[in-house]
Amino acid sequence: MLRLSKLTDYAVAVLIRLDRCQREGGGEQGACMATAPHLAALTGIPEPTVAKVLKTLAGSGFVTSARGARGGYRLSRPLEDIALDEVISALDGPIALITCIEGTGGCEAYGRCDVRGRWEPVNEAVRSALRAISLAELRGPGCCSERPPMRAASPREAALDTVSREAALDTVPREAALNSAE
């Protein structure tokens, strides 16, 4: 199963909360500073975890920090300019579906594998999809006064969305029939 780490999930939540602080606290990018305890209280993430996430985000250039009584953290750039793949790579390392893509070994069948080298297009498709999503798109409605425009779906995405929608509509009558029969 493909799954992101909790730290990546927390990092996205912290970045979105910092964006909200900056939007509600003065509007100008970089005007608001938030501390780890404040972000922990707002997000419900334990303070030591928030501090760890902020340290990684600062080291990766997503946030800047300032010390002192009026210190804290702020976004280095708008969420519209931060792609999801960047955050994942900063927290979890390179995006690789299987170990041989990383080139670090760890696969006992490497020398005799019939699919070795053929996973890269799949891996690149995943990276590309994650690269196409900005954190502003994950911000969601109700978080901030303005909502970023969603990118247009590719023809393939539109087709998949149509198939998914039709499949969902197809199951509704069966579920309704089952419920009414009870």
MIDOSE-1310 file (N, C-alpha, C; in nm, 2 decimals, decimal comma, always signed):
residues 182
mlrl	+0,08/-0,12/+0,00/+0,00/+0,00/+0,00/+0,09/+0,12/+0,00; +0,05/+0,22/-0,08/+0,12/+0,35/-0,08/+0,07/+0,43/+0,03; +0,16/+0,48/+0,12/+0,11/+0,56/+0,23/+0,22/+0,66/+0,26; +0,18/+0,78/+0,29/+0,27/+0,89/+0,33/+0,29/+0,87/+0,48
sklt	+0,41/+0,92/+0,53/+0,43/+0,92/+0,67/+0,35/+1,02/+0,74; +0,33/+1,00/+0,87/+0,26/+1,09/+0,96/+0,33/+1,23/+0,95; +0,46/+1,23/+0,95/+0,53/+1,35/+0,95/+0,50/+1,44/+0,83; +0,49/+1,37/+0,72/+0,45/+1,44/+0,59/+0,31/+1,50/+0,61
dyav	+0,22/+1,42/+0,66/+0,08/+1,47/+0,68/+0,08/+1,59/+0,77; +0,16/+1,58/+0,88/+0,17/+1,69/+0,98/+0,23/+1,81/+0,91; +0,33/+1,79/+0,83/+0,40/+1,90/+0,77/+0,30/+1,98/+0,68; +0,22/+1,91/+0,60/+0,12/+1,98/+0,52/+0,02/+2,05/+0,61
avli	-0,02/+1,99/+0,71/-0,11/+2,06/+0,81/-0,05/+2,19/+0,86; +0,07/+2,18/+0,90/+0,14/+2,30/+0,96/+0,16/+2,41/+0,86; +0,20/+2,37/+0,74/+0,22/+2,47/+0,63/+0,09/+2,54/+0,60; -0,02/+2,46/+0,59/-0,15/+2,52/+0,56/-0,20/+2,61/+0,68
rldr	-0,17/+2,57/+0,80/-0,20/+2,66/+0,92/-0,12/+2,79/+0,92; +0,01/+2,78/+0,88/+0,09/+2,90/+0,87/+0,03/+2,99/+0,77; -0,01/+2,94/+0,65/-0,07/+3,02/+0,55/-0,20/+3,09/+0,60; -0,28/+3,01/+0,67/-0,40/+3,07/+0,73/-0,37/+3,19/+0,82
cqre	-0,27/+3,17/+0,91/-0,22/+3,27/+1,00/-0,18/+3,40/+0,92; -0,11/+3,38/+0,82/-0,06/+3,49/+0,74/-0,17/+3,56/+0,67; -0,27/+3,49/+0,62/-0,39/+3,55/+0,55/-0,48/+3,62/+0,65; -0,50/+3,56/+0,77/-0,59/+3,62/+0,86/-0,52/+3,73/+0,95
ggge	-0,39/+3,72/+0,96/-0,32/+3,81/+1,05/-0,26/+3,93/+0,99; -0,29/+3,96/+0,87/-0,23/+4,08/+0,81/-0,23/+4,07/+0,66; -0,25/+3,95/+0,61/-0,26/+3,94/+0,47/-0,13/+3,93/+0,39; -0,03/+4,01/+0,42/+0,09/+4,01/+0,34/+0,17/+3,88/+0,37
qgac	+0,22/+3,82/+0,27/+0,30/+3,70/+0,28/+0,42/+3,73/+0,37; +0,44/+3,65/+0,47/+0,56/+3,66/+0,56/+0,54/+3,76/+0,67; +0,42/+3,82/+0,69/+0,39/+3,91/+0,79/+0,36/+3,85/+0,93; +0,31/+3,73/+0,93/+0,27/+3,67/+1,06/+0,38/+3,57/+1,10
mata	+0,41/+3,57/+1,23/+0,50/+3,47/+1,29/+0,42/+3,38/+1,38; +0,44/+3,25/+1,38/+0,37/+3,16/+1,46/+0,47/+3,07/+1,53; +0,45/+3,04/+1,66/+0,55/+2,96/+1,73/+0,50/+2,81/+1,73; +0,59/+2,72/+1,76/+0,56/+2,58/+1,76/+0,45/+2,55/+1,86
phla	+0,45/+2,61/+1,99/+0,34/+2,58/+2,08/+0,20/+2,63/+2,02; +0,20/+2,75/+1,96/+0,08/+2,80/+1,90/+0,03/+2,71/+1,79; +0,12/+2,67/+1,70/+0,08/+2,58/+1,59/+0,03/+2,45/+1,64; +0,09/+2,40/+1,75/+0,05/+2,27/+1,81/-0,09/+2,28/+1,86
altg	-0,12/+2,40/+1,93/-0,26/+2,42/+1,99/-0,36/+2,43/+1,87; -0,32/+2,49/+1,76/-0,42/+2,51/+1,65/-0,44/+2,38/+1,57; -0,34/+2,30/+1,56/-0,35/+2,18/+1,48/-0,39/+2,05/+1,55; -0,36/+2,05/+1,69/-0,38/+1,93/+1,76/-0,27/+1,83/+1,75
ipep	-0,16/+1,87/+1,69/-0,04/+1,79/+1,68/+0,04/+1,82/+1,80; +0,10/+1,71/+1,86/+0,18/+1,73/+1,98/+0,30/+1,83/+1,95; +0,33/+1,92/+2,05/+0,43/+2,02/+2,03/+0,56/+1,97/+1,99; +0,62/+1,86/+2,05/+0,75/+1,81/+2,01/+0,75/+1,77/+1,86
tvak	+0,64/+1,72/+1,81/+0,63/+1,68/+1,67/+0,62/+1,80/+1,58; +0,55/+1,90/+1,62/+0,54/+2,03/+1,55/+0,68/+2,09/+1,54; +0,75/+2,09/+1,65/+0,89/+2,15/+1,65/+0,98/+2,07/+1,56; +0,97/+1,94/+1,56/+1,05/+1,85/+1,47/+1,02/+1,88/+1,32
vlkt	+0,89/+1,89/+1,29/+0,84/+1,92/+1,15/+0,89/+2,06/+1,11; +0,88/+2,16/+1,20/+0,92/+2,29/+1,16/+1,07/+2,30/+1,14; +1,15/+2,22/+1,21/+1,29/+2,22/+1,19/+1,33/+2,16/+1,05; +1,26/+2,06/+1,02/+1,28/+2,00/+0,88/+1,23/+2,09/+0,77
lags	+1,12/+2,16/+0,79/+1,06/+2,25/+0,69/+1,16/+2,37/+0,68; +1,21/+2,42/+0,79/+1,31/+2,53/+0,78/+1,43/+2,49/+0,71; +1,48/+2,37/+0,74/+1,60/+2,32/+0,67/+1,58/+2,30/+0,52; +1,46/+2,28/+0,48/+1,43/+2,25/+0,34/+1,38/+2,38/+0,27
gfvt	+1,38/+2,49/+0,34/+1,34/+2,62/+0,28/+1,20/+2,65/+0,27; +1,11/+2,58/+0,33/+0,97/+2,61/+0,32/+0,92/+2,72/+0,42; +0,99/+2,72/+0,53/+0,96/+2,83/+0,63/+1,09/+2,89/+0,67; +1,08/+3,01/+0,73/+1,19/+3,08/+0,79/+1,16/+3,10/+0,93
sarg	+1,26/+3,12/+1,01/+1,24/+3,13/+1,16/+1,31/+3,26/+1,21; +1,26/+3,31/+1,31/+1,32/+3,43/+1,38/+1,31/+3,40/+1,53; +1,42/+3,43/+1,60/+1,43/+3,41/+1,74/+1,38/+3,54/+1,81; +1,35/+3,53/+1,94/+1,32/+3,64/+2,02/+1,17/+3,64/+2,06
argg	+1,13/+3,75/+2,14/+1,00/+3,76/+2,19/+0,89/+3,77/+2,08; +0,93/+3,82/+1,97/+0,83/+3,83/+1,86/+0,87/+3,73/+1,74; +0,94/+3,63/+1,78/+0,99/+3,53/+1,68/+0,89/+3,42/+1,66; +0,93/+3,33/+1,57/+0,85/+3,22/+1,53/+0,88/+3,18/+1,39
yrls	+0,78/+3,12/+1,33/+0,80/+3,07/+1,19/+0,70/+3,14/+1,10; +0,74/+3,15/+0,97/+0,65/+3,20/+0,87/+0,69/+3,13/+0,74; +0,59/+3,13/+0,64/+0,62/+3,06/+0,51/+0,72/+3,14/+0,44; +0,81/+3,07/+0,37/+0,91/+3,13/+0,28/+0,85/+3,17/+0,15
rple	+0,74/+3,10/+0,11/+0,68/+3,13/-0,02/+0,53/+3,09/-0,01; +0,45/+3,14/-0,10/+0,31/+3,11/-0,09/+0,28/+2,96/-0,12; +0,17/+2,91/-0,07/+0,13/+2,77/-0,09/+0,11/+2,74/-0,24; +0,07/+2,83/-0,31/+0,06/+2,81/-0,46/+0,19/+2,77/-0,52
dial	+0,30/+2,81/-0,46/+0,43/+2,78/-0,52/+0,50/+2,66/-0,45; +0,43/+2,59/-0,37/+0,48/+2,47/-0,30/+0,41/+2,34/-0,36; +0,48/+2,26/-0,43/+0,42/+2,14/-0,48/+0,42/+2,03/-0,37; +0,32/+1,94/-0,37/+0,31/+1,83/-0,28/+0,43/+1,74/-0,28
devi	+0,49/+1,71/-0,40/+0,60/+1,63/-0,41/+0,73/+1,68/-0,34; +0,74/+1,82/-0,33/+0,85/+1,88/-0,26/+0,84/+1,85/-0,11; +0,72/+1,86/-0,05/+0,71/+1,84/+0,09/+0,73/+1,69/+0,12; +0,68/+1,60/+0,04/+0,70/+1,46/+0,06/+0,85/+1,42/+0,05
sald	+0,92/+1,48/-0,04/+1,06/+1,45/-0,06/+1,14/+1,50/+0,06; +1,10/+1,62/+0,11/+1,17/+1,68/+0,22/+1,16/+1,60/+0,35; +1,04/+1,54/+0,37/+1,01/+1,47/+0,49/+1,04/+1,32/+0,48; +1,01/+1,26/+0,37/+1,02/+1,12/+0,35/+1,14/+1,07/+0,26
gpia	+1,20/+1,17/+0,20/+1,31/+1,13/+0,11/+1,25/+1,11/-0,03; +1,34/+1,06/-0,13/+1,29/+1,05/-0,27/+1,17/+0,97/-0,28; +1,09/+1,01/-0,37/+0,96/+0,93/-0,40/+1,00/+0,81/-0,49; +0,99/+0,69/-0,44/+1,03/+0,57/-0,51/+0,93/+0,46/-0,47
litc	+0,86/+0,40/-0,56/+0,76/+0,30/-0,53/+0,83/+0,17/-0,49; +0,94/+0,14/-0,54/+1,01/+0,01/-0,51/+1,16/+0,05/-0,49; +1,23/-0,04/-0,41/+1,37/-0,01/-0,37/+1,46/+0,00/-0,49; +1,44/-0,08/-0,60/+1,54/-0,08/-0,71/+1,54/+0,06/-0,78
iegt	+1,43/+0,13/-0,77/+1,42/+0,26/-0,84/+1,52/+0,36/-0,77; +1,53/+0,34/-0,64/+1,62/+0,43/-0,56/+1,77/+0,40/-0,60; +1,80/+0,28/-0,64/+1,93/+0,24/-0,67/+2,01/+0,21/-0,55; +1,95/+0,18/-0,44/+2,02/+0,15/-0,32/+2,02/+0,00/-0,29
ggce	+1,98/-0,08/-0,38/+1,98/-0,22/-0,36/+1,86/-0,27/-0,27; +1,89/-0,37/-0,20/+1,78/-0,42/-0,10/+1,69/-0,52/-0,17; +1,71/-0,56/-0,29/+1,62/-0,65/-0,35/+1,70/-0,78/-0,39; +1,65/-0,89/-0,34/+1,72/-1,02/-0,36/+1,71/-1,07/-0,50
aygr	+1,61/-1,02/-0,57/+1,59/-1,07/-0,71/+1,64/-0,97/-0,81; +1,72/-0,88/-0,77/+1,76/-0,77/-0,86/+1,83/-0,82/-0,99; +1,92/-0,92/-0,98/+1,99/-0,97/-1,10/+1,91/-1,05/-1,19; +1,80/-1,11/-1,15/+1,71/-1,19/-1,23/+1,57/-1,13/-1,25
cdvr	+1,55/-1,01/-1,22/+1,42/-0,95/-1,22/+1,37/-0,92/-1,37; +1,26/-0,97/-1,41/+1,21/-0,94/-1,54/+1,15/-0,80/-1,56; +1,12/-0,73/-1,45/+1,06/-0,60/-1,46/+1,15/-0,49/-1,41; +1,27/-0,53/-1,38/+1,37/-0,43/-1,34/+1,39/-0,32/-1,45
grwe	+1,39/-0,20/-1,41/+1,40/-0,09/-1,50/+1,27/-0,05/-1,57; +1,16/-0,13/-1,55/+1,04/-0,09/-1,61/+0,94/-0,02/-1,52; +0,98/-0,01/-1,39/+0,90/+0,06/-1,30/+0,91/+0,21/-1,31; +1,02/+0,26/-1,36/+1,05/+0,40/-1,37/+0,93/+0,49/-1,43
pvne	+0,87/+0,44/-1,54/+0,76/+0,52/-1,59/+0,64/+0,53/-1,49; +0,62/+0,42/-1,42/+0,51/+0,43/-1,32/+0,55/+0,52/-1,21; +0,67/+0,51/-1,16/+0,72/+0,60/-1,06/+0,72/+0,75/-1,10; +0,75/+0,77/-1,22/+0,75/+0,91/-1,27/+0,61/+0,96/-1,28
avrs	+0,51/+0,88/-1,32/+0,37/+0,92/-1,32/+0,32/+0,96/-1,18; +0,36/+0,88/-1,08/+0,33/+0,92/-0,94/+0,39/+1,05/-0,91; +0,52/+1,07/-0,93/+0,59/+1,19/-0,90/+0,53/+1,31/-0,97; +0,49/+1,29/-1,10/+0,43/+1,39/-1,18/+0,30/+1,44/-1,12
alra	+0,22/+1,34/-1,08/+0,09/+1,37/-1,03/+0,10/+1,45/-0,90; +0,20/+1,41/-0,81/+0,22/+1,48/-0,69/+0,28/+1,62/-0,71; +0,36/+1,63/-0,81/+0,42/+1,76/-0,85/+0,31/+1,86/-0,90; +0,21/+1,81/-0,96/+0,10/+1,89/-1,02/+0,00/+1,95/-0,91
isla	+0,02/+1,90/-0,79/-0,08/+1,95/-0,68/+0,00/+2,04/-0,59; -0,05/+2,17/-0,58/+0,01/+2,26/-0,49/-0,06/+2,25/-0,35; +0,01/+2,30/-0,25/-0,05/+2,29/-0,12/-0,18/+2,38/-0,11; -0,18/+2,49/-0,20/-0,30/+2,57/-0,20/-0,42/+2,49/-0,24
elrg	-0,41/+2,39/-0,33/-0,52/+2,31/-0,36/-0,57/+2,22/-0,25; -0,48/+2,19/-0,16/-0,51/+2,11/-0,04/-0,57/+2,19/+0,07; -0,55/+2,32/+0,06/-0,60/+2,41/+0,17/-0,75/+2,39/+0,19; -0,83/+2,38/+0,09/-0,97/+2,35/+0,11/-1,05/+2,47/+0,13
pgcc	-1,18/+2,45/+0,11/-1,28/+2,56/+0,14/-1,29/+2,59/+0,28; -1,33/+2,71/+0,31/-1,35/+2,75/+0,45/-1,23/+2,78/+0,53; -1,11/+2,75/+0,48/-0,99/+2,77/+0,55/-0,95/+2,92/+0,53; -0,96/+2,97/+0,42/-0,92/+3,11/+0,39/-1,03/+3,17/+0,30
serp	-1,03/+3,30/+0,29/-1,13/+3,38/+0,22/-1,13/+3,35/+0,07; -1,01/+3,32/+0,02/-1,00/+3,30/-0,13/-0,96/+3,15/-0,15; -1,01/+3,10/-0,25/-0,98/+2,96/-0,29/-0,90/+2,96/-0,42; -0,79/+2,89/-0,43/-0,72/+2,88/-0,55/-0,79/+2,81/-0,66
pmra	-0,77/+2,86/-0,78/-0,83/+2,78/-0,89/-0,77/+2,64/-0,91; -0,86/+2,55/-0,93/-0,82/+2,41/-0,95/-0,76/+2,40/-1,10; -0,66/+2,32/-1,11/-0,60/+2,30/-1,25/-0,70/+2,22/-1,33; -0,69/+2,24/-1,46/-0,77/+2,16/-1,55/-0,73/+2,02/-1,55
aspr	-0,82/+1,93/-1,56/-0,79/+1,78/-1,56/-0,74/+1,75/-1,70; -0,64/+1,66/-1,71/-0,60/+1,61/-1,84/-0,71/+1,52/-1,90; -0,70/+1,49/-2,03/-0,81/+1,41/-2,08/-0,82/+1,27/-2,01; -0,70/+1,22/-1,97/-0,70/+1,09/-1,90/-0,77/+1,10/-1,77
eaal	-0,73/+1,21/-1,69/-0,80/+1,23/-1,56/-0,95/+1,25/-1,58; -0,99/+1,32/-1,68/-1,13/+1,35/-1,70/-1,20/+1,21/-1,73; -1,14/+1,13/-1,81/-1,20/+1,00/-1,84/-1,21/+0,91/-1,72; -1,10/+0,91/-1,64/-1,11/+0,83/-1,51/-1,21/+0,88/-1,42
dtvs	-1,23/+1,02/-1,41/-1,33/+1,08/-1,32/-1,47/+1,04/-1,37; -1,49/+1,04/-1,50/-1,62/+1,00/-1,56/-1,65/+0,86/-1,53; -1,55/+0,77/-1,54/-1,57/+0,63/-1,51/-1,60/+0,61/-1,36; -1,53/+0,68/-1,28/-1,55/+0,67/-1,13/-1,69/+0,72/-1,10
reaa	-1,73/+0,83/-1,16/-1,87/+0,89/-1,13/-1,98/+0,79/-1,18; -1,96/+0,74/-1,30/-2,06/+0,64/-1,35/-2,06/+0,52/-1,26; -1,95/+0,47/-1,21/-1,95/+0,35/-1,12/-2,02/+0,39/-0,99; -2,00/+0,51/-0,94/-2,06/+0,54/-0,82/-2,21/+0,56/-0,84
ldtv	-2,26/+0,61/-0,95/-2,40/+0,62/-0,98/-2,46/+0,49/-1,00; -2,39/+0,40/-1,06/-2,44/+0,26/-1,08/-2,46/+0,19/-0,95; -2,38/+0,21/-0,85/-2,40/+0,14/-0,72/-2,51/+0,20/-0,64; -2,55/+0,32/-0,66/-2,66/+0,38/-0,58/-2,79/+0,31/-0,59
prea	-2,84/+0,28/-0,71/-2,97/+0,21/-0,72/-2,96/+0,07/-0,65; -2,85/+0,00/-0,66/-2,84/-0,13/-0,60/-2,84/-0,12/-0,45; -2,77/-0,02/-0,39/-2,77/+0,00/-0,25/-2,91/+0,04/-0,20; -2,97/+0,13/-0,28/-3,11/+0,17/-0,24/-3,20/+0,06/-0,24
alns	-3,19/-0,03/-0,35/-3,28/-0,14/-0,36/-3,26/-0,24/-0,24; -3,13/-0,26/-0,20/-3,10/-0,35/-0,09/-3,16/-0,29/+0,04; -3,15/-0,16/+0,06/-3,20/-0,10/+0,18/-3,35/-0,10/+0,19; -3,41/-0,08/+0,07/-3,56/-0,08/+0,07/-3,62/-0,22/+0,09
ae	-3,54/-0,32/+0,05/-3,58/-0,46/+0,07/-3,58/-0,51/+0,21; -3,51/-0,44/+0,29/-3,49/-0,48/+0,43/-3,61/-0,45/+0,52
